[in-house]
Amino acid sequence: DAVLPVEEKEKEVELPLLTEAQLKLVEHAYRGDPNEILARKFNLNVSRRDLQTLAGLNWLNDEVINFYMNLIIERGKDSKWPKSYAFNTFFYTKLLKDGPQSLRRWTKRV
């Protein structure tokens, strides 16, 4: 008889509490005009509405994901972090719809 390994429960990671200043920043990001652009970088605009997808069990939108992936890529330019590359969230959809030849421009820098 084979003995199956016992699955270990994942340990919950305790996150540090936010400071008062950090809480105020979060509150500011969630309140106000949903169309206000809160971050502009990497040829992307992240609005308050985009950030509100981070609350609760909402689906993340593409702008938030693409912005975060670009932050990771940017961080990788520092020698103490590994270099990384991420495709836009529309990569797979474009691949399925138009085939690999349509992505030549997307993969040029990789």
Secondary structure, 3 states (H helix, E strand, C coil): CCCCCCCCCCCCCCCCCCCHHHHHHHHHHHCCCCCCEEEEECCEEEEHHHHHCCCCCCCCCHHHHHHHHHHHHHHCCCCCCCCCCCCCCCHHHHHHHHCHHHHHHHHCCC
